[in-house]
Amino acid sequence: MSQDNLIRLVSVGDEEGNGKGHVIWSRKNMKKLRSVKLEIKKFNPVAKKHTVYKEKPKK
């Protein structure tokens, strides 16, 4: 997997704050979405429900 296309998605948690900070690594098509910050709803295993994940910079 190319390291250039990797992005870090961090969970904002659910209504009570459960699962906040959970990280998922994914890829992004840089030709189409270079200037767009992703915000995706994915399953959070800590909160055991779907939560919003926002793109954050790599560390």
N, C-alpha and C positions, 0 to 999 in steps of 0.2 A: 504494500500500500504506500503510495507516494506521500511523503510527509508534507509536501506543499499544499495538498488539498485537504488535509486534516483540519477539523474544527472541533472546538470543545463546547459541548452543550451542557449548561448547568441548570438544575431544577430550581424553580422558585418556591416549590413546596405547595401543599394544599391549603385549605382555609385555616387550619390550625397550625400550619408551619411544619407539618411532618414531611420528612424527605427533602428538606431544603438543603441545597449544596450537593446533591447527588450528581455525578458527572457521567456523561456519555460522550464517547469520541465517535465522530462521523466524518463523512466527506461532503464537499460542496463543489458544484460545478462552477469554477471561477470565471468561465467565459460568459455565463449568463447572470450569475449572482454575486459578482465581485463587490459591489457597493451595498448589497442588501444584507442586513443583519437578520439571521433566521430566528424565528420564534415558532416552535413546534410543540404539539401535544403528544407526549409519549408516555408509556407505562413506567411508573416509578416503583421499583420493587421494595423500597423502604416504606413508602406510604401505602403501597398495595392498591394504587389507583392511578389513573391517567392524570398527569400534571403538565404544566407548561415548562418547556426547556428553552432557555435563551442562549444565544451565542455569546461566548466570552473569549477574551484573548488567551492564547496558549501561554503556559508558564514555562 
